[in-house]
Amino acid sequence: MPELVYPPVIAAARTMFRVLDLRLTVEGSHHVPRTGGAVMASNHVSYLDFIFCGYGALESRRLVRFMAKDSVFRHKVSGPLMRGMKHISVNRAAGAGSYATAVGALRRGEVVGVFPEATISRSFTVKGLKNGAARMAQEAAVPLLPVALWGTQRLWTKGRPRTLTRRHTPITVLVGEPMDPAAYPDANTMTAELRNRLAALVDRAQREYPEQPADADDAWWQPAHLGGAAPTPEEAAELDRSGRRAATS
């Protein structure tokens, strides 16, 4: 079937990049295969990460089908767009169906995008990963590509106001070398290696980032281990637990 929604959305995003004069650095996009299935597994620091992760596949002329929570598909604005772009709805109460849909897409030669941390990392470091990305890659026998994003949190992230009109923000997208699922005995081993590779790519993106916080008030987007004011991983985990308790009370 023809792609009627995805190309115009990409064109709109690229127009936004130009208007905001975002300073995009994309490396490793040649790792995305031009044909056949693949899983792109990205760290997660912003509500906009799917846009920039998908941008990393444009050189290979691939459209990435992202797995996203089902509430996004029920929204009156985002829902029709998500369905039109053939993204994959994830119902966490019935995850088997979403998983099967993703594996089917991979076997048909699609590129599927996954955020294996499951939620945005408030510490801006790589959290523990779910093993679903590795399981899908092994079941469909397709490569798994780690993707590091950095700078996107400055536009819109958890617990901070949106700054979607912010201009000249540097954004880094690093696509790592593909991981061959046949090289790992099981999904947990592959997931552990994925986390190592993601952490190394994110660390590189952070240390090579061309800007530093302007002052103490601006240090919120820098991770604590680099001198920033973001929560430590331990503090971030407690914030997540508090949020879940509040949501169920």
C-alpha positions in Angstrom: 0.0 0.0 0.0 1.3 3.5 -0.7 2.6 5.6 2.1 0.1 8.5 2.3 0.9 9.9 5.8 4.5 9.2 6.7 6.2 11.2 3.9 4.3 14.4 4.6 5.0 14.0 8.3 8.7 13.6 7.6 8.6 16.7 5.3 6.9 18.7 8.1 9.5 17.6 10.6 12.4 18.6 8.3 10.7 22.0 7.8 10.6 22.4 11.6 14.3 21.5 11.8 15.1 24.2 9.3 12.9 26.8 10.9 14.4 26.2 14.4 17.9 25.8 12.8 18.5 22.7 14.8 22.1 21.7 14.6 21.7 18.0 13.7 24.7 15.6 13.9 23.9 12.2 12.5 26.5 9.5 12.4 26.3 5.8 11.5 23.1 6.0 9.5 24.8 3.8 6.9 24.4 0.9 9.4 20.6 0.9 8.8 20.1 -1.7 6.0 18.5 -0.5 2.8 16.4 -3.7 2.6 15.1 -6.3 5.0 14.0 -6.1 8.6 16.0 -4.5 11.5 15.3 -3.3 15.0 16.5 0.1 16.0 16.8 0.3 19.8 17.2 3.8 21.2 17.8 5.4 24.6 14.9 7.6 25.7 15.4 11.1 27.1 12.6 13.0 25.3 9.0 12.8 24.1 10.4 13.6 20.6 12.9 10.8 20.4 10.9 8.8 17.8 11.3 11.7 15.4 15.1 11.9 15.7 15.6 8.1 15.9 13.6 7.8 12.7 15.7 10.6 11.1 18.7 8.3 11.5 17.2 5.9 9.0 16.5 8.4 6.3 19.8 8.0 4.5 18.9 4.4 3.9 15.4 5.5 2.7 13.7 3.5 5.4 10.5 4.3 7.3 10.7 3.2 11.0 7.6 1.7 12.6 7.8 2.6 16.2 6.3 0.7 19.1 4.4 3.2 21.3 1.9 3.0 24.2 -1.7 2.6 23.1 -2.9 5.8 24.7 -1.0 7.7 21.9 -3.1 5.9 19.3 -6.3 6.8 21.2 -5.5 10.6 21.1 -7.7 12.5 18.7 -4.7 14.3 17.1 -1.8 11.8 17.4 -4.0 8.7 16.9 -4.8 9.1 13.2 -1.2 10.0 12.5 0.2 7.1 14.3 -2.1 4.7 12.6 -1.4 6.3 9.2 2.3 5.9 9.7 1.7 2.2 10.6 3.4 2.5 14.0 2.7 -0.4 16.4 0.4 0.1 19.4 1.6 -1.4 22.7 -1.0 -2.4 25.3 1.1 -3.2 28.4 -1.7 -5.3 29.8 -1.7 -7.5 26.6 1.8 -7.2 25.3 1.9 -10.5 23.4 -0.2 -9.1 20.6 2.0 -6.1 20.2 5.1 -8.3 20.2 3.6 -10.6 17.6 2.7 -7.6 15.4 6.3 -6.3 15.6 7.8 -9.6 14.8 5.5 -9.9 11.8 6.5 -6.5 10.6 10.2 -7.5 10.9 9.7 -10.7 8.9 8.0 -8.6 6.2 11.2 -6.5 5.9 10.2 -3.5 8.0 12.4 -1.5 10.4 10.9 -1.4 13.9 11.9 1.2 16.4 11.9 0.3 20.1 12.8 2.2 23.3 13.9 -0.7 25.5 14.1 1.4 28.7 10.3 1.6 28.3 10.1 5.1 29.8 12.0 8.3 29.6 15.2 8.3 31.7 15.0 11.3 34.1 18.7 10.9 34.9 19.6 11.1 31.2 21.7 7.9 31.6 20.8 4.5 30.2 18.4 2.6 32.5 17.9 -1.1 32.8 16.6 -2.5 29.5 13.6 -4.8 28.8 14.7 -7.7 26.6 11.9 -7.4 24.1 14.1 -5.7 21.4 16.6 -8.6 21.5 13.8 -11.2 21.6 12.2 -9.7 18.5 15.6 -9.5 16.7 16.3 -13.2 17.5 12.9 -14.5 16.6 12.8 -12.6 13.3 16.5 -13.2 12.6 17.2 -9.5 11.9 20.0 -7.2 13.1 19.6 -5.0 16.2 21.0 -1.5 16.0 21.7 0.6 19.1 20.9 4.3 18.7 22.0 7.1 21.0 20.1 10.4 21.1 21.3 13.5 22.9 20.0 17.1 23.1 16.4 16.1 22.5 15.7 16.5 26.2 16.3 20.2 25.9 13.1 20.5 23.7 10.7 18.4 25.7 11.2 15.8 28.4 9.5 14.5 31.5 9.0 17.0 34.3 10.0 20.0 32.3 8.0 22.5 30.2 8.0 22.1 26.5 10.4 24.4 24.6 9.4 23.4 21.0 10.3 26.9 19.7 13.9 26.7 21.1 16.3 27.6 18.2 19.8 26.4 17.4 19.7 23.4 19.7 22.3 20.8 18.9 20.9 17.3 18.5 23.1 14.2 18.2 22.0 10.9 16.6 24.5 8.1 16.7 23.6 4.8 15.1 25.8 2.0 16.3 27.0 -1.1 14.4 24.4 -3.8 14.0 24.3 -6.7 16.4 23.9 -10.2 14.9 21.2 -12.0 16.9 22.8 -15.4 16.0 25.9 -14.4 18.0 24.1 -14.5 21.3 22.9 -17.5 23.1 19.8 -15.9 24.5 17.9 -12.6 24.6 19.2 -11.6 28.1 22.8 -11.9 27.0 22.1 -9.9 23.9 20.2 -7.3 26.0 23.2 -6.9 28.4 25.5 -6.3 25.4 22.9 -3.8 23.9 22.9 -1.9 27.2 26.7 -1.7 27.2 26.8 -0.4 23.6 24.0 2.1 24.2 25.7 3.4 27.3 29.0 3.8 25.4 27.3 5.7 22.6 25.3 7.9 24.9 28.4 8.7 26.9 30.2 9.6 23.7 27.3 11.8 22.6 27.3 13.6 26.0 31.0 14.2 26.1 31.3 15.4 22.5 28.2 17.6 22.7 29.1 21.1 21.5 27.3 23.0 24.3 27.4 23.2 28.1 24.8 24.5 30.4 24.8 28.3 30.4 24.4 28.6 34.2 23.2 26.7 37.2 19.5 27.2 36.2 20.3 25.7 32.8 22.2 22.7 34.3 19.0 20.5 34.5 19.6 18.9 31.2 23.1 17.7 32.0 23.5 14.3 33.8 24.8 14.4 37.4 28.0 12.5 36.7 29.0 15.2 34.3 28.3 17.9 36.8 24.8 18.7 35.8 21.6 19.0 38.0 19.7 16.1 36.6 18.7 13.5 39.2 21.1 10.7 39.8 20.0 7.2 38.5 19.0 6.4 42.1 17.0 9.6 42.6 15.4 9.1 39.2 14.3 5.6 40.1 12.6 7.0 43.3 10.9 9.7 41.3 9.5 7.0 38.9 8.3 4.9 41.9 6.6 7.9 43.4 4.9 8.7 40.1 3.6 5.2 39.9 2.3 5.2 43.4 0.5 8.6 42.8 -1.0 7.2 39.6 -2.5 4.2 41.4 -3.7 6.0 44.5 
